[in-house]
Amino acid sequence: MSKWVRIGVSSLVGLLGIGLAAAPPAAAAPRDEARWAIRDVTVIPADNDEVLRHRTVLIRDGRIARILDAGAVLRPQDGEVVDGRGKYLVPGFVDAHVHLANEGAIRASKDPVLAGLPLDQGHRYDRRILLNLLRAGVTGAANLGGSAASDDNLLWLRDEIAAGRMPGPRLYVGKRINGPRAAVAAKPDGAVPASTVDAPTTAADGIAAVRRARERGYDFIKPYQFLNREAYRAVVEEAQRQGLITTGHLPELGCADCADRAFAFAHPLSNIAHSEELARYARVGSGLAPADIDALAQAVAVSGASVTPTLVTLKTIVAMYVQRAVPAVPGDWAQRVDPVTRREWSPPANRYLSEAFRAQDGADSFSAGYDFARVLTRQLWKRGVPLTVGTDAALPGLAFGVSVQQEMIELREIGLSPVEVLRAASINAHRLFDPERGRGAVREGERADLVLLDADPLADIHNVARVAGVFVRGQWWPQARIEAALAEDAAFERGLAERLAPQAE
């Protein structure tokens, strides 16, 4: 999570089970028997600039079996027909940096009011989050760390989704490994705590932390910035030995045991989780000097790392700082933000609207940091550094699902072509998190994680918001089906609002 994002988002919006009758999740269709034929659709594979018009796409056993030319005659065994006339088939979107609110986070909350709230057994809040991701065309999501209980719940959800027992995108669950802040303080106030596997300051404990995460079944490692030089290097190198990717923060600068720029890029992450991380290095080193843009872009390119810019995250933080208000959520998505999230987005829970946040050192450079990150991201793109789409939701103002579309627009605005934006939102993320299971393109043999759009995203990237439905693991979820599943919990959410009303007074 961004350095500016110090709130406990793992405790956000996860309370929809409060004191209401349980309801079982909507059953997902059997994964291995469904067959579908998307007829007369325009296919945008996204792995190149090709556009395939008037195609029929056959889906079998969760994969794209055939892409047939115009005029192909369908047989009964080809499966249920989806009308693709006037529509566009693109790879499913992936949020490469998200912090999913979930029921496990509630039980781990340090707030006794939240931790003491009863949750039913239906996983209805978990289901709601997952369905809203699908509603936005998000068929994959990488969670970049939370509490142990939150992670346990997400690992369970990941396996339930994979087994077809819970609707939702493919989940990739990361383990955050971080050291004590005191270990990298330039002027420590007291003694540095002894090294532990949970907060390593030694190589041995850093290695043990990675091995424990591997045994627990995590999909990747998120090194965080408060690891000192020794522990940071150990975590990155052990993750490589264990075959785990690393996506996270660059190490802290400025203390005796801290990294410097040369060290960070000599021991590179697989992926840098924010362009802001690079801007942080420029802020410390040169005060955001323009000359640092080329130097940092070149260092990333040479290191081989990819980058998840999360520009919409910085934009939203700057807006809260300047406007003293949470930015509006686009379109009808404002109605999708549940009452618990709204409570967390409002004072006093929202620290970005606090005077303490405004008074911190460097606050007056937030806007400059966003501008720097945008130009730097453009230079990364021009140098061929792979970019992915991530949001840092549930940051205040960034709703799950739609924030992916917002970040896609950010990338278009800095110069990427529409097909390059689609590639960042899909293929590049697949290459990062799941390279052994396909390329993520709309091609024969690839997994059927797809978005059907009502308008051409190559003509206007804003059309990524016009989602007719998604295929996830080869199952067709039209918007009507998603809306019906969400509507099942309408009374549930009204009850939640009533429960929370006294808390807001």
Sequence and secondary structure as in RCSB ss.txt:
>XXXX:A:sequence
MSKWVRIGVSSLVGLLGIGLAAAPPAAAAPRDEARWAIRDVTVIPADNDEVLRHRTVLIRDGRIARILDAGAVLR
PQDGEVVDGRGKYLVPGFVDAHVHLANEGAIRASKDPVLAGLPLDQGHRYDRRILLNLLRAGVTGAANLGGSAAS
DDNLLWLRDEIAAGRMPGPRLYVGKRINGPRAAVAAKPDGAVPASTVDAPTTAADGIAAVRRARERGYDFIKPYQ
FLNREAYRAVVEEAQRQGLITTGHLPELGCADCADRAFAFAHPLSNIAHSEELARYARVGSGLAPADIDALAQAV
AVSGASVTPTLVTLKTIVAMYVQRAVPAVPGDWAQRVDPVTRREWSPPANRYLSEAFRAQDGADSFSAGYDFARV
LTRQLWKRGVPLTVGTDAALPGLAFGVSVQQEMIELREIGLSPVEVLRAASINAHRLFDPERGRGAVREGERADL
VLLDADPLADIHNVARVAGVFVRGQWWPQARIEAALAEDAAFERGLAERLAPQAE
>XXXX:A:secstr
  TT  S GGGSS  TTTTS          TTT EEEEEEEEE  SSSS  EEEEEEEEETTEEEEEE TT    
GGG EEEE TT EEEE EEEEEE    HHHHHT SSHHHHTS   SS HHHHHHHHHHHHTTEEEEEE    HHH
HHHHHHHHHHHHTTSS S EEEEEEEE   GGGG SS SS      SSS  SHHHHHHHHHHHHHHT SEEEE T
TS HHHHHHHHHHHHHTT EEEE    BSSTT B HHHHHHS  SEES HHHHHHHHHHHHSS THHHHHHHHHH
HHHT EE   HHHHHHHHHHHHHSS     GGGGGGS HHHHHHHSTTT GGGSHHHHHSTTGGGHHHHHHHHHH
HHHHHHHTT  B     TTSTT  TTHHHHHHHHHHHHTT  HHHHHHHTTHHHHHHH GGG   SSSTTSB  E
EEESS TTT GGGGG EEEEEETTEEEEHHHHHHHHHTTHHHHHHHHHHHHHHH 
